[in-house]
Amino acid sequence: MTTPSPADRSESSRRSFFGRSFTSASAALLAAGFVPRTAGSAQEPGAGDAVPRAGRHIVIASQTGAKLDSHVETGGGTDDTAILQSVLDKAVEWGSLHLIMDGAALTAGLRVHSNTTIQCLNPACGFFHKANTNKPVLCNARPRVYGERLDKNITLLGGTYNNNCREQVHHYDLDETQRETAPSCFGETRWNITLEFFGVENFTMRDVTIRDQRTFSMLMGNFYRATLENIYIDCPNSTDAENQDGLHFNGNVRNGKVSNIYALSKGQTNDDLIALNADDSMARVENLGMECGDIENITFENIYAEDCHTLVRMLSVDSAIRNIRFKNLEAGCRCYAVNCDAARYCRTPLFREDDRPGGVGNIENVIFEDMTVHMTADRGDSPMIILECSAENLRFNGFARPREKDVSPKSPAFTARNVVGMKVRADGGEYTARGKGDVISLDGFGELCVCREGK
C-alpha cells in the first residue's frame, strides 16, 4: 500500500484531487443549463419552486433560496436546514432527487429519502453542523435496525460533512418531536453521530470527508449492498476518550465494499477506525433499541491511519462475522491492531465468563492480507492482535511489524486466550489452546491461521 504523503493529505491537495474528480460532473450540469449562483446574484426561488427542468429530478442548492454562506471548516452563516430539508423531501413526491451542493450550508440535521443522490462539487461544499443540534448531520428518513429495509438507493458523492464536535454534547435525550418521529425501537437517549444510516438497501458514499466527529464518524446497521470509497476522516479538534470512532457497523449488515479509508489527523481515530460489532451491549446509550445480527460478505481495502486507537475491532459473542476480507492495511496503533476480545473489558460486558465455559464468538473466513502495523504507545505486554473468541479460518497473510517505528517492544504480535479447542498455525509452527486457561502468544509472524481443533 502506498501511504499518502503529508502533502497528499493536505487540504489543498485533497481539494485539487476531488476538484479533478468532479470536473466532468460539473461540466455536464453546466451544459444542461444549471448555473451555480455567484456572489451578489439575485434571490433564487424557494424550494417549493425548485421543479427540475426538462423532467430531470436535479436541483442546484444555490437555486433554491439556500444562502450557502457557511464554511465547511469554520461554520457560520445562515441556517439553511428548513429549505434544504424541503428540497430533500421532494424525493418522495418526484420519485427521485439529485441535489447538487454548490456551496457550504449551515444545517441542524437533515433526513434523506430513497432514490436520492447528494453531490457536492468539491470538498469546500457540504454541511457544517449547527451548534447544539442533537441529531446526526445526515440520516436516512425511515431507519430500521432490523427487518425490512425501507430506504433504498441513497448516494453521497463528494464534499465535507462537519459535525462541529466542539459545539455538540456527547449524548442527548430525544426531545418530544424526535420521540414522535424516531423508530419505536430507538432509545430515548442517543449519541451525537455524524452520519447515521439504518435499514438501507443500495447505499453508496464516495469521495467524502467526515470532519470533527463528536462520537462516531458513521454508524450503520441493517444494511444490504453498500459501497464506501475514498473516505477521509479528519478531526483536528479531537477530544480524547470521547468515542470518536471511524466507520462503525452494527448487526445485520451484508454485502459491501469499503476501500480507501484514511484517518488524516494524528491521533485519529480515538477509538476503533473500523468496527464490526455483530454483537454489542444493548444497555449502552448508543445501542439502545439496537439489534445484534450477522455481519458478512464485506471487503475492506486500503485502510490507513498514522496513530489510531484501534485499527479493527470484530465483536462477536453469538452472531457471526463471516466472509470478510481486509487487504492493504497500514497503521500506527495505540491500543490494538485487531481486537477480538468479545468486549470482556468494556464497562458493560455482554456475558458472564462462568456462564460460557465453551467460550464465545463466531468468526468465520476472515482474511487479512498485506497488513503493516506498529505500536505508537507502550502497552507493556498487551498484544497487537488479541483473540478471545472462537474462529474458523481466521488468516493473516503478509503481516509486517516495522520494529524501528514500534514503541512497545514487549507487546506480542498475537495472543489467543479464553478460547476452547482452537489451533493456531504460524510460520510452520502449530499451537493448540484446548481450554480457557491455555494461552498462545507469538512475538512475531508473517503468516498465521486460526481454526478449530481437528480442522
C-alpha positions as CSV (number, residue, x, y, z in Angstrom):
1,M,0.0,0.0,0.0
2,T,1.3,3.4,-0.9
3,T,1.0,5.7,2.1
4,P,-0.2,9.3,1.3
5,S,2.5,11.8,1.9
6,P,1.7,14.8,4.2
7,A,1.4,16.9,1.1
8,D,-1.0,14.5,-0.5
9,R,-3.1,14.5,2.7
10,S,-3.3,18.3,3.0
11,E,-6.5,20.2,2.5
12,S,-5.3,21.9,-0.7
13,S,-4.2,18.6,-2.2
14,R,-7.4,16.9,-1.4
15,R,-9.4,19.8,-2.9
16,S,-7.3,19.6,-6.0
17,F,-7.8,15.8,-6.3
18,F,-11.5,16.0,-5.7
19,G,-11.8,19.0,-8.0
20,R,-10.5,16.9,-10.8
21,S,-12.8,14.1,-9.9
22,F,-15.9,16.3,-10.2
23,T,-14.9,18.4,-13.2
24,S,-16.8,16.2,-15.6
25,A,-19.9,16.1,-13.4
26,S,-19.8,19.9,-13.1
27,A,-19.4,20.4,-16.8
28,A,-22.3,18.1,-17.5
29,L,-24.5,20.1,-15.2
30,L,-23.5,23.4,-16.8
31,A,-24.1,22.0,-20.2
32,A,-27.6,21.1,-19.1
33,G,-28.2,24.7,-18.1
34,F,-27.6,24.5,-14.4
35,V,-25.5,27.5,-13.4
36,P,-24.4,27.8,-9.7
37,R,-25.2,31.1,-8.1
38,T,-22.4,33.7,-7.9
39,A,-21.9,36.2,-5.2
40,G,-24.4,39.1,-5.4
41,S,-26.8,37.2,-7.7
42,A,-30.5,37.8,-7.4
43,Q,-32.6,35.8,-4.9
44,E,-33.5,32.5,-6.3
45,P,-36.9,30.8,-6.0
46,G,-37.7,28.9,-2.8
47,A,-37.6,25.1,-2.5
48,G,-41.3,24.8,-3.4
49,D,-40.4,26.3,-6.9
50,A,-37.3,24.1,-7.4
51,V,-39.0,21.9,-10.0
52,P,-36.4,20.0,-12.1
53,R,-36.1,21.2,-15.7
54,A,-36.9,19.0,-18.6
55,G,-38.3,16.3,-16.3
56,R,-34.9,15.7,-14.7
57,H,-35.0,15.5,-11.0
58,I,-31.9,17.6,-10.4
59,V,-31.8,20.6,-8.1
60,I,-28.9,23.0,-7.6
61,A,-28.8,24.1,-4.0
62,S,-27.9,27.7,-4.8
63,Q,-31.1,28.0,-6.9
64,T,-33.4,27.0,-4.1
65,G,-33.0,30.1,-1.9
66,A,-30.5,28.5,0.4
67,K,-27.9,31.0,1.4
68,L,-24.9,28.6,1.3
69,D,-22.9,31.3,3.2
70,S,-21.2,28.9,5.7
71,H,-17.8,27.3,5.6
72,V,-17.1,23.5,5.9
73,E,-14.3,24.1,8.3
74,T,-15.3,27.1,10.4
75,G,-19.0,27.3,10.1
76,G,-21.1,30.4,10.5
77,G,-23.7,31.8,8.1
78,T,-27.4,31.4,7.8
79,D,-29.3,28.3,8.9
80,D,-30.3,26.5,5.7
81,T,-31.9,23.5,7.3
82,A,-35.6,24.2,6.5
83,I,-35.1,25.0,2.9
84,L,-32.7,22.1,2.2
85,Q,-35.0,19.6,4.0
86,S,-37.9,20.8,1.9
87,V,-35.8,20.0,-1.2
88,L,-34.8,16.6,0.1
89,D,-38.5,15.8,0.8
90,K,-39.2,16.3,-2.9
91,A,-37.8,12.9,-3.5
92,V,-41.0,11.4,-2.1
93,E,-43.1,13.4,-4.5
94,W,-40.9,13.1,-7.6
95,G,-39.7,9.6,-7.0
96,S,-36.1,10.6,-7.1
97,L,-33.8,13.5,-6.4
98,H,-30.3,14.6,-7.3
99,L,-29.3,17.5,-5.1
100,I,-26.2,19.4,-6.2
101,M,-24.4,21.2,-3.3
102,D,-22.5,24.1,-4.9
103,G,-21.6,25.7,-1.6
104,A,-21.4,25.2,2.2
105,A,-24.6,25.1,4.2
106,L,-25.1,25.6,8.0
107,T,-27.6,22.9,8.9
108,A,-29.2,21.3,12.0
109,G,-29.7,17.8,10.9
110,L,-31.1,16.5,7.6
111,R,-33.0,13.4,6.5
112,V,-32.6,11.7,3.2
113,H,-35.2,9.6,1.4
114,S,-35.0,6.7,-1.0
115,N,-33.7,7.3,-4.6
116,T,-31.7,10.4,-3.5
117,T,-28.2,11.5,-4.5
118,I,-26.5,14.4,-2.7
119,Q,-23.5,15.5,-4.8
120,C,-21.0,18.1,-3.5
121,L,-19.0,19.6,-6.3
122,N,-15.8,19.8,-4.2
123,P,-14.6,19.4,-0.6
124,A,-15.4,23.1,0.1
125,C,-19.0,22.3,-0.5
126,G,-21.1,20.4,2.1
127,F,-22.6,20.8,5.5
128,F,-21.5,22.4,8.8
129,H,-23.5,21.2,11.9
130,K,-25.1,24.0,13.8
131,A,-24.1,24.2,17.5
132,N,-26.1,22.1,20.0
133,T,-28.1,20.3,17.3
134,N,-28.6,16.9,19.0
135,K,-29.2,14.9,15.9
136,P,-26.9,13.5,13.1
137,V,-25.7,15.7,10.3
138,L,-27.4,13.4,7.9
139,C,-29.5,10.2,8.4
140,N,-32.0,8.2,6.4
141,A,-35.6,9.1,6.7
142,R,-37.1,5.8,7.7
143,P,-34.4,4.0,9.8
144,R,-34.9,0.4,10.8
145,V,-32.4,-1.6,12.9
146,Y,-33.8,-4.9,11.8
147,G,-36.4,-6.4,9.4
148,E,-37.4,-4.7,6.2
149,R,-35.1,-2.0,4.8
150,L,-37.5,0.8,3.9
151,D,-34.9,3.2,2.4
152,K,-33.2,2.3,-0.9
153,N,-30.8,3.8,-3.4
154,I,-29.1,6.5,-1.4
155,T,-25.8,8.1,-2.7
156,L,-23.5,10.6,-1.2
157,L,-20.8,12.0,-3.6
158,G,-18.0,14.3,-2.5
159,G,-18.0,17.2,-0.1
160,T,-17.4,17.6,3.6
161,Y,-19.7,16.7,6.5
162,N,-18.5,18.6,9.6
163,N,-20.1,17.5,12.9
164,N,-18.6,20.6,14.7
165,C,-17.6,18.4,17.7
166,R,-16.5,21.3,20.0
167,E,-20.1,22.7,20.0
168,Q,-22.0,19.4,20.4
169,V,-22.7,17.3,23.5
170,H,-21.5,13.7,23.6
171,H,-25.0,12.3,24.0
172,Y,-28.5,13.8,24.4
173,D,-32.1,12.9,25.3
174,L,-34.6,13.0,22.4
175,D,-37.0,15.9,22.6
176,E,-40.7,15.4,22.1
177,T,-40.6,15.8,18.3
178,Q,-37.7,13.4,18.0
179,R,-39.5,10.8,20.1
180,E,-42.6,11.1,17.9
181,T,-40.6,10.6,14.7
182,A,-37.9,8.2,15.8
183,P,-38.5,4.5,15.3
184,S,-40.1,2.9,18.4
185,C,-37.1,0.6,18.7
186,F,-34.7,3.6,19.3
187,G,-34.0,4.5,22.9
188,E,-34.7,8.0,24.2
189,T,-31.0,8.8,24.6
190,R,-28.7,9.0,21.6
191,W,-25.0,9.7,20.9
192,N,-24.1,12.6,18.7
193,I,-23.1,10.8,15.5
194,T,-22.1,12.5,12.2
195,L,-23.7,10.1,9.6
196,E,-26.3,7.6,10.7
197,F,-27.9,5.0,8.4
198,F,-30.1,2.1,9.5
199,G,-32.1,-0.1,7.2
200,V,-30.8,0.9,3.8
201,E,-30.5,-1.2,0.6
202,N,-28.1,0.0,-2.0
203,F,-26.0,2.7,-0.4
204,T,-23.0,4.5,-2.0
205,M,-20.7,7.0,-0.4
206,R,-17.7,8.2,-2.4
207,D,-15.1,11.0,-2.1
208,V,-16.4,12.3,1.2
209,T,-14.6,14.0,4.1
210,I,-16.0,13.5,7.6
211,R,-14.7,16.2,9.8
212,D,-14.7,16.8,13.6
213,Q,-17.0,13.9,14.5
214,R,-18.4,14.2,18.1
215,T,-18.6,10.4,18.5
216,F,-18.8,8.0,15.6
217,S,-17.9,9.3,12.1
218,M,-20.5,6.9,10.7
219,L,-22.9,4.4,12.3
220,M,-24.5,1.8,10.1
221,G,-26.7,-1.2,10.6
222,N,-29.2,-3.4,8.9
223,F,-27.6,-2.8,5.5
224,Y,-27.7,-4.7,2.2
225,R,-25.3,-3.7,-0.5
226,A,-23.1,-0.8,0.4
227,T,-20.1,0.8,-1.3
228,L,-17.9,3.3,0.6
229,E,-14.9,4.6,-1.3
230,N,-12.3,7.4,-0.7
231,I,-13.5,8.4,2.8
232,Y,-11.3,10.8,4.7
233,I,-11.7,11.1,8.5
234,D,-10.3,14.4,9.7
235,C,-10.7,15.5,13.3
236,P,-8.3,18.4,14.1
237,N,-10.5,19.3,17.1
238,S,-10.1,15.9,18.7
239,T,-11.3,15.2,22.2
240,D,-9.5,12.3,24.0
241,A,-11.6,9.3,25.2
242,E,-14.8,10.5,23.6
243,N,-15.6,7.6,21.3
244,Q,-14.5,9.4,18.2
245,D,-14.7,6.2,16.1
246,G,-14.4,5.9,12.3
247,L,-16.8,3.5,10.5
248,H,-18.9,1.6,12.9
249,F,-21.0,-1.3,11.6
250,N,-23.7,-2.8,13.8
251,G,-25.6,-6.1,13.2
252,N,-27.5,-7.3,10.2
253,V,-25.1,-6.0,7.5
254,R,-24.5,-7.9,4.3
255,N,-22.6,-7.4,1.1
256,G,-20.4,-4.4,1.0
257,K,-17.2,-3.0,-0.4
258,V,-15.2,-0.4,1.6
259,S,-12.0,1.0,0.1
260,N,-9.5,3.8,0.5
261,I,-10.3,4.9,4.1
262,Y,-7.8,7.4,5.6
263,A,-7.7,8.8,9.1
264,L,-6.0,12.1,8.3
265,S,-5.4,13.7,11.7
266,K,-2.7,12.4,14.1
267,G,-4.4,10.6,17.0
268,Q,-7.4,9.6,14.9
269,T,-9.4,7.7,15.3
270,N,-9.8,8.0,19.1
271,D,-11.4,4.5,19.2
272,D,-12.0,1.9,16.5
273,L,-11.2,3.0,13.0
274,I,-13.2,0.0,11.6
275,A,-15.7,-1.7,14.0
276,L,-17.7,-4.8,13.0
277,N,-20.0,-5.2,16.0
278,A,-22.2,-8.1,15.2
279,D,-22.9,-8.2,19.0
280,D,-22.8,-5.3,21.4
281,S,-24.1,-4.3,24.8
282,M,-27.7,-3.2,24.3
283,A,-27.5,-1.4,27.7
284,R,-25.1,1.2,26.3
285,V,-26.7,4.5,25.3
286,E,-25.5,4.4,21.7
287,N,-27.1,0.9,21.3
288,L,-30.5,1.4,23.0
289,G,-33.1,-0.3,20.8
290,M,-30.4,-1.8,18.5
291,E,-30.3,-5.5,17.4
292,C,-27.4,-7.9,17.3
293,G,-27.0,-9.8,14.0
294,D,-24.6,-11.3,11.5
295,I,-22.1,-9.2,9.5
296,E,-21.0,-10.9,6.3
297,N,-19.6,-10.6,2.8
298,I,-17.7,-7.4,3.0
299,T,-14.3,-6.4,1.6
300,F,-12.1,-3.7,3.1
301,E,-9.1,-2.5,1.0
302,N,-6.5,0.3,1.5
303,I,-7.0,1.4,5.1
304,Y,-4.6,3.9,6.6
305,A,-4.1,5.7,10.0
306,E,-1.0,7.3,11.4
307,D,-1.9,6.9,15.0
308,C,-5.3,5.4,15.8
309,H,-6.5,3.8,19.0
310,T,-7.5,0.5,17.4
311,L,-7.4,-0.3,13.7
312,V,-10.0,-3.1,13.5
313,R,-12.5,-4.4,16.1
314,M,-14.5,-7.5,15.5
315,L,-17.1,-8.1,18.2
316,S,-18.8,-11.4,18.1
317,V,-20.3,-13.3,21.0
318,D,-23.1,-15.3,19.3
319,S,-23.7,-13.6,16.0
320,A,-21.4,-14.4,13.1
321,I,-18.8,-12.3,11.4
322,R,-18.1,-14.2,8.2
323,N,-16.6,-13.9,4.8
324,I,-14.7,-10.7,5.4
325,R,-11.6,-9.7,3.6
326,F,-9.1,-7.0,4.6
327,K,-6.4,-6.1,2.1
328,N,-3.6,-3.4,2.4
329,L,-3.8,-2.0,5.9
330,E,-1.1,0.3,7.3
331,A,-1.4,1.9,10.7
332,G,0.2,3.0,13.9
333,C,-1.9,1.9,16.8
334,R,-2.0,3.0,20.5
335,C,-4.1,0.0,21.7
336,Y,-4.7,-2.8,19.3
337,A,-4.2,-3.5,15.6
338,V,-7.0,-6.1,15.8
339,N,-9.3,-6.5,18.8
340,C,-11.4,-9.7,19.1
341,D,-11.8,-9.7,22.9
342,A,-15.6,-10.1,22.8
343,A,-15.9,-6.8,24.9
344,R,-14.8,-8.6,28.0
345,Y,-13.2,-5.5,29.4
346,C,-15.8,-2.9,28.5
347,R,-17.8,-1.2,31.2
348,T,-20.9,-3.1,30.2
349,P,-19.8,-6.7,29.3
350,L,-22.1,-8.9,27.2
351,F,-21.8,-12.1,29.2
352,R,-20.5,-13.7,32.4
353,E,-17.4,-15.7,31.9
354,D,-18.7,-18.5,34.1
355,D,-21.8,-18.9,32.0
356,R,-19.8,-19.6,28.9
357,P,-17.4,-22.5,29.7
358,G,-17.1,-23.3,26.0
359,G,-16.1,-19.8,25.1
360,V,-17.9,-17.3,22.9
361,G,-17.7,-15.9,19.4
362,N,-18.3,-16.9,15.8
363,I,-15.7,-15.6,13.4
364,E,-15.5,-17.5,10.1
365,N,-13.5,-17.0,6.9
366,V,-11.9,-13.6,7.8
367,I,-8.7,-12.9,5.9
368,F,-6.2,-10.1,6.4
369,E,-3.7,-9.6,3.6
370,D,-0.7,-7.3,3.5
371,M,-1.0,-5.7,6.9
372,T,1.7,-3.4,8.2
373,V,1.2,-2.1,11.8
374,H,3.3,-0.8,14.7
375,M,2.5,0.4,18.2
376,T,2.6,4.1,18.9
377,A,2.2,3.8,22.7
378,D,3.9,1.5,25.1
379,R,1.4,-1.2,26.1
380,G,3.7,-3.4,28.2
381,D,2.9,-7.0,27.4
382,S,-0.5,-6.3,25.8
383,P,-0.7,-7.8,22.3
384,M,-1.1,-6.1,19.0
385,I,-3.7,-8.7,17.9
386,I,-5.9,-10.2,20.7
387,L,-8.2,-13.2,20.0
388,E,-10.6,-14.2,22.7
389,C,-13.4,-15.7,20.7
390,S,-13.9,-18.8,18.6
391,A,-12.6,-18.6,15.0
392,E,-12.6,-20.8,11.9
393,N,-10.3,-19.8,9.1
394,L,-9.1,-16.5,10.5
395,R,-5.9,-15.7,8.5
396,F,-3.2,-13.2,8.4
397,N,-1.2,-13.3,5.1
398,G,1.8,-10.9,4.8
399,F,1.8,-9.5,8.3
400,A,4.6,-7.0,9.0
401,R,5.7,-5.0,12.1
402,P,8.3,-2.3,11.5
403,R,10.3,-2.6,14.7
404,E,12.1,0.7,14.0
405,K,8.7,2.5,14.5
406,D,7.4,0.4,17.3
407,V,7.5,1.9,20.8
408,S,6.0,-1.2,22.6
409,P,8.8,-3.8,22.3
410,K,7.3,-6.2,24.8
411,S,3.9,-6.4,23.1
412,P,3.4,-9.8,21.4
413,A,2.2,-9.6,17.8
414,F,-0.6,-12.1,18.6
415,T,-2.2,-13.6,21.7
416,A,-5.1,-16.1,21.9
417,R,-6.7,-16.8,25.3
418,N,-10.1,-17.7,26.7
419,V,-10.7,-19.9,23.7
420,V,-11.6,-23.6,23.7
421,G,-10.4,-26.1,21.0
422,M,-8.5,-23.6,18.9
423,K,-5.5,-24.4,16.8
424,V,-3.0,-21.7,15.5
425,R,-0.6,-22.3,12.7
426,A,2.1,-19.6,12.2
427,D,5.2,-19.7,10.0
428,G,5.4,-23.5,10.2
429,G,4.7,-23.8,13.9
430,E,1.5,-25.3,15.4
431,Y,-0.1,-24.4,18.7
432,T,-3.3,-25.5,20.4
433,A,-5.5,-24.0,23.1
434,R,-7.8,-26.7,24.4
435,G,-9.2,-24.8,27.4
436,K,-9.7,-21.2,28.5
437,G,-6.6,-21.4,30.7
438,D,-4.3,-22.1,27.7
439,V,-2.6,-19.0,26.2
440,I,-0.9,-18.8,22.8
441,S,1.4,-15.8,22.4
442,L,3.7,-15.1,19.4
443,D,6.2,-12.3,19.3
444,G,6.1,-12.2,15.5
445,F,4.9,-14.0,12.4
446,G,4.4,-13.5,8.7
447,E,1.6,-16.0,8.0
448,L,-0.9,-17.1,10.6
449,C,-4.1,-19.2,10.5
450,V,-6.6,-19.9,13.3
451,C,-9.0,-22.8,13.1
452,R,-11.0,-25.1,15.3
453,E,-9.1,-28.2,16.6
454,G,-9.4,-31.1,14.3
455,K,-9.6,-29.0,11.2
